[in-house]
Amino acid sequence: MPAYTQQLTFFREWIKHPLQMASVLPSGQPLARMMISAMPDQSECVIELGGGTGVITEALLDHGVSPAQLLVLEMNETMHGILRDRFPHAHVLCADARHVNELAQRTGVLAPAGADAILSSLGLLTMPPSLQRDILAAAFAVLRPGGVFVQYTYGWRSPLDERVRKDLQLRCERVGMVWRNAPPAQVYAYSRDDR
Protein backbone atom coordinates (compact mmCIF):
# COMPACT_ATOMS: atom_id res chain seq x y z
CA MET A 1 0.00 0.00 0.00
CA PRO A 2 1.59 3.33 -1.07
CA ALA A 3 2.41 5.78 1.73
CA TYR A 4 0.03 8.46 0.43
CA THR A 5 -2.84 5.92 0.41
CA GLN A 6 -2.03 4.94 4.00
CA GLN A 7 -1.99 8.60 5.03
CA LEU A 8 -5.28 9.35 3.30
CA THR A 9 -6.98 6.29 4.83
CA PHE A 10 -5.63 7.13 8.27
CA PHE A 11 -6.79 10.74 8.02
CA ARG A 12 -10.28 9.70 6.87
CA GLU A 13 -10.59 7.33 9.84
CA TRP A 14 -9.37 10.07 12.19
CA ILE A 15 -12.11 12.39 10.86
CA LYS A 16 -14.72 9.67 11.52
CA HIS A 17 -13.36 8.55 14.93
CA PRO A 18 -11.12 11.27 16.39
CA LEU A 19 -11.30 9.90 19.94
CA GLN A 20 -10.34 6.38 18.88
CA MET A 21 -7.34 7.36 16.76
CA ALA A 22 -4.05 8.29 18.43
CA SER A 23 -2.87 10.29 15.43
CA VAL A 24 -3.92 12.00 12.22
CA LEU A 25 -1.16 10.21 10.26
CA PRO A 26 0.32 6.70 10.39
CA SER A 27 3.71 6.10 11.98
CA GLY A 28 6.77 6.48 9.82
CA GLN A 29 9.49 3.91 9.18
CA PRO A 30 12.09 5.68 11.38
CA LEU A 31 9.64 5.43 14.31
CA ALA A 32 8.99 1.76 13.58
CA ARG A 33 12.76 1.11 13.54
CA MET A 34 13.27 2.81 16.90
CA MET A 35 10.43 0.84 18.47
CA ILE A 36 11.91 -2.42 17.17
CA SER A 37 15.33 -1.43 18.53
CA ALA A 38 13.80 -1.37 22.04
CA MET A 39 12.75 -5.05 21.85
CA PRO A 40 14.89 -7.70 23.58
CA ASP A 41 17.47 -9.36 21.33
CA GLN A 42 16.18 -12.41 19.43
CA SER A 43 12.54 -11.45 20.02
CA GLU A 44 10.34 -14.03 18.33
CA CYS A 45 6.86 -13.73 19.83
CA VAL A 46 5.60 -10.16 19.39
CA ILE A 47 2.25 -8.47 19.90
CA GLU A 48 1.29 -5.16 18.31
CA LEU A 49 -1.48 -3.00 19.76
CA GLY A 50 -3.13 -0.52 17.40
CA GLY A 51 -1.80 -1.82 14.08
CA GLY A 52 -3.25 1.06 12.03
CA THR A 53 -2.35 0.63 8.35
CA GLY A 54 0.57 -1.68 9.10
CA VAL A 55 3.77 0.41 9.07
CA ILE A 56 5.07 -1.19 12.27
CA THR A 57 3.63 -4.61 11.34
CA GLU A 58 5.58 -4.55 8.09
CA ALA A 59 8.76 -3.47 9.90
CA LEU A 60 8.37 -6.34 12.39
CA LEU A 61 8.05 -8.88 9.58
CA ASP A 62 11.02 -7.33 7.74
CA HIS A 63 12.97 -7.60 11.02
CA GLY A 64 12.39 -11.36 11.00
CA VAL A 65 9.38 -11.87 13.26
CA SER A 66 7.44 -14.85 11.91
CA PRO A 67 3.82 -14.12 10.92
CA ALA A 68 2.84 -17.20 12.93
CA GLN A 69 4.25 -15.55 16.08
CA LEU A 70 2.86 -12.08 15.47
CA LEU A 71 -0.48 -10.98 16.94
CA VAL A 72 -1.83 -7.61 15.79
CA LEU A 73 -4.84 -6.01 17.48
CA GLU A 74 -6.71 -3.13 15.85
CA MET A 75 -10.06 -1.87 17.11
CA ASN A 76 -10.97 0.23 14.04
CA GLU A 77 -12.84 -2.01 11.57
CA THR A 78 -11.55 -0.24 8.44
CA MET A 79 -7.93 -0.46 9.60
CA HIS A 80 -8.47 -4.06 10.67
CA GLY A 81 -9.64 -4.91 7.15
CA ILE A 82 -6.55 -3.27 5.64
CA LEU A 83 -4.27 -5.20 8.01
CA ARG A 84 -5.94 -8.54 7.26
CA ASP A 85 -5.55 -7.95 3.51
CA ARG A 86 -1.91 -6.85 3.83
CA PHE A 87 -0.80 -9.52 6.30
CA PRO A 88 -2.92 -12.64 5.71
CA HIS A 89 -0.46 -14.95 7.48
CA ALA A 90 -0.24 -12.95 10.73
CA HIS A 91 -2.86 -13.18 13.47
CA VAL A 92 -4.80 -9.93 12.96
CA LEU A 93 -7.83 -9.38 15.19
CA CYS A 94 -10.38 -6.59 15.49
CA ALA A 95 -10.30 -6.35 19.26
CA ASP A 96 -9.80 -4.24 22.37
CA ALA A 97 -6.27 -4.21 23.83
CA ARG A 98 -7.69 -4.88 27.30
CA HIS A 99 -8.28 -8.46 26.14
CA VAL A 100 -4.76 -9.09 24.82
CA ASN A 101 -4.06 -11.80 27.38
CA GLU A 102 -7.05 -13.97 26.45
CA LEU A 103 -6.59 -13.31 22.72
CA ALA A 104 -2.92 -14.25 22.76
CA GLN A 105 -3.77 -17.49 24.58
CA ARG A 106 -6.63 -18.27 22.19
CA THR A 107 -4.66 -17.71 18.98
CA GLY A 108 -1.77 -19.86 20.15
CA VAL A 109 0.92 -17.32 19.20
CA LEU A 110 2.47 -17.31 22.66
CA ALA A 111 5.69 -19.07 23.45
CA PRO A 112 5.47 -21.06 26.72
CA ALA A 113 7.21 -18.26 28.64
CA GLY A 114 5.05 -15.51 27.08
CA ALA A 115 5.56 -12.74 24.53
CA ASP A 116 8.98 -11.15 24.13
CA ALA A 117 7.63 -7.68 23.35
CA ILE A 118 4.47 -5.67 22.89
CA LEU A 119 4.69 -2.65 20.58
CA SER A 120 1.91 -0.15 21.14
CA SER A 121 0.59 2.65 18.97
CA LEU A 122 -2.33 3.29 21.33
CA GLY A 123 -3.07 6.84 22.45
CA LEU A 124 -2.12 6.24 26.10
CA LEU A 125 -1.55 9.95 26.68
CA THR A 126 -5.25 10.73 26.18
CA MET A 127 -6.58 7.75 28.15
CA PRO A 128 -7.80 7.93 31.75
CA PRO A 129 -5.51 6.17 34.24
CA SER A 130 -8.05 3.39 34.83
CA LEU A 131 -8.00 2.42 31.13
CA GLN A 132 -4.21 2.68 31.00
CA ARG A 133 -4.01 0.37 34.00
CA ASP A 134 -6.36 -2.21 32.44
CA ILE A 135 -4.35 -2.29 29.20
CA LEU A 136 -0.93 -2.45 30.85
CA ALA A 137 -2.02 -5.07 33.39
CA ALA A 138 -3.34 -7.27 30.55
CA ALA A 139 -0.14 -6.69 28.56
CA PHE A 140 2.18 -7.61 31.41
CA ALA A 141 0.12 -10.71 32.14
CA VAL A 142 1.16 -11.97 28.70
CA LEU A 143 4.79 -10.74 28.59
CA ARG A 144 7.57 -13.13 29.58
CA PRO A 145 10.02 -12.16 32.37
CA GLY A 146 12.35 -9.62 30.75
CA GLY A 147 9.76 -8.75 28.10
CA VAL A 148 9.07 -5.10 27.28
CA PHE A 149 6.09 -2.92 26.45
CA VAL A 150 7.22 -0.34 23.88
CA GLN A 151 5.08 2.78 23.43
CA TYR A 152 5.48 5.96 21.43
CA THR A 153 3.97 9.33 22.20
CA TYR A 154 3.76 12.79 20.70
CA GLY A 155 3.93 14.28 24.20
CA TRP A 156 7.05 15.54 25.95
CA ARG A 157 6.99 13.00 28.78
CA SER A 158 6.10 9.38 29.40
CA PRO A 159 2.48 8.80 28.35
CA LEU A 160 1.86 6.36 31.20
CA ASP A 161 0.35 7.94 34.30
CA GLU A 162 2.93 7.83 37.11
CA ARG A 163 0.41 6.30 39.55
CA VAL A 164 -0.28 3.47 37.10
CA ARG A 165 3.44 2.89 36.60
CA LYS A 166 4.03 2.68 40.37
CA ASP A 167 0.93 0.56 40.98
CA LEU A 168 2.07 -2.00 38.38
CA GLN A 169 5.70 -1.72 39.57
CA LEU A 170 7.09 -0.87 36.15
CA ARG A 171 10.38 0.70 35.14
CA CYS A 172 10.27 3.36 32.43
CA GLU A 173 13.14 3.97 30.03
CA ARG A 174 13.15 6.70 27.40
CA VAL A 175 14.47 5.04 24.25
CA GLY A 176 14.77 8.21 22.17
CA MET A 177 13.19 10.89 20.01
CA VAL A 178 12.30 10.35 16.36
CA TRP A 179 12.50 13.73 14.68
CA ARG A 180 11.90 12.20 11.23
CA ASN A 181 8.29 11.36 12.01
CA ALA A 182 5.23 13.53 11.39
CA PRO A 183 4.79 14.70 14.09
CA PRO A 184 8.05 13.92 15.95
CA ALA A 185 7.58 11.18 18.53
CA GLN A 186 9.30 9.83 21.63
CA VAL A 187 9.65 6.13 22.34
CA TYR A 188 9.47 4.62 25.83
CA ALA A 189 10.04 1.06 27.02
CA TYR A 190 8.33 -0.28 30.16
CA SER A 191 9.44 -3.40 31.96
CA ARG A 192 8.76 -5.10 35.28
CA ASP A 193 10.67 -3.65 38.18
CA ASP A 194 12.16 -6.78 39.73
CA ARG A 195 14.00 -4.93 42.48
N, C-alpha and C positions, 0 to 999 in steps of 0.2 A: 504494500500500500504506500503510494507516494506521500512524502512528508506534508505537502500542502493539503492532500485529502484528509490525512489524520488531523491536521490542525482545524480544518473546516468542520469535520465531524465533531471534534471535541468542543469547538466553540458553539455549534448548534445545540449540543447536549447541555452545555453550560447555560445557554439561554433558557432552555426548557426546565432545567433542574438546578438552579444556581446554588441551592443549599446542599445538594448531594455531591456536587463536583468540587474538588479541592483546588482546581485551577481552570483558567480560561483556555490554556494551551497544554498539549501533551508534553511530557518530559523530553528532554533532549538526550542524545547519545552520551555527551560528556557526563551528565548527571547519572545516567544508567551505569557508566563505567565506574564512577566514584562509589556508587552504592554497592556494586559487585566487589570492589576492592575492600570493602569493610566486612565481607563474609569470611568465615574461617577458611584456612587453606583446605583444599580437597573437598569443598562442600559438594555433596551429591544430592541430598534431599532438600529442596527449596520450596518455599511457599511465597507467593506474591499476593499482596492484598491491594485491591484497586488497580487492576491490570490496564484500565483505560483502553487505548488503541494498540497496545502491545510493544511499546518502545523498550521497556525494561524486560519484558518476556523474551523478545527477540535477542536482546543482549545476553540474557541468561543462557539461552540455547546456544548462542555463538560461543559463549564461555565454556561450554561443555556439559552443562546440566542436561541430563537425559529427559526427554519429554515424559517418560514413564514415572520420573521422580520429581515432576514439577506440578504443583497445584496452584492454579490461578483463580482467585475469587474476584468477581466484579458484580456489583449490585445493579448497575445501570443496564437495562435489557438491550439497548442498542449497542453499547460497548461490548457486552457479553457476546452478542451475535458476531461482531467483528472478530473478537478474540477466538471464538470457536472456528470460524472460517479460516483464520490465519494460522492457527496452531491446532490442527485436528488431532494430533497425537498426544498433546498435553491434556491434563485434567483441568478443564475450564468450567467453572460453575458460576451460575448467577445466584449469589448468596451473600449473606451478611457476615462480616468478619467476626462478629461475636460468636459464630458457630464454627470457627476454624478447627477447633479441636475435634469435634464430632465428624466434620467433613473430611478431615485428613485421615481419620481412622476408617471411615466408610469407604473412601476411594482406594485405600491400600497403598498410598504413596509413601507412607512413613517407613523409615528404617526402624529396626527394633528399638534403638536408643532415642528416636525422635528426629525432628527436622534439624538440619544444620543451621539454616538461616531463614528468616522471614523478612522480605523486602516490602516495605509499605509505602504506598502513594496516597494513603488516606489523609484527609484534612484534619489531623489531630488538633492542630492549633485552634480550630473553630468549634471543637467538640466540648461538651460539658465534661468535667472530671469523672462523673459516674460512667459515661460512655467510654471514655478513655480507659478507665479501670477495667471495664468488662472486656474490651478488645485485648488489652495487654495481658490480662489474666488468662484469657483463652489462648493467646499466642504462646505465653510461657509454659502453659500446660502441655504444649505440643513440641516445644523446642528441647533438644537434647542438652545435657550439661555442657556448658561451653558454647552453646548456640547463641546467635545474636539476632536482635530485632533491629533492622536498619530502616530509618525513617528520614525523609527529607522534609524541609519546611521552607517557606518563603519569609518566615519571620527572622528576627535577629537573635533569638534564643531558642533553647530546647522547646519543642512544641508540647512535650509531656508535662502536665501539671506536676509541680514539685511534690505535692502531697501524695499523688498517685505513685510517683517514683519511689518515695520513701515507704509508702504502704506496701508496695510490691517488692521492696528491697532490691532495687535495680541500680546498677551503675550506669552513668551516662558519659559517653565519650563523643566529643565533636570530631568528626572525621575530616571535615573541610568544607570549603565554600566553592561552589561551581559558578564562576562568573559567566561562563559560556552557556548559559541556560536562560530562557526567556520565561519568567523573570529569573534573576540569579537565585540560587537555592543553597541552603546549608544541609549537610548530611550528618546525622547523629546515629550512633550505635548504642543500643541498650543491652545489657547483659545482667545475669543474676549476680548479686553481690554475695559472694560466698564467705566473706570475712565474718 
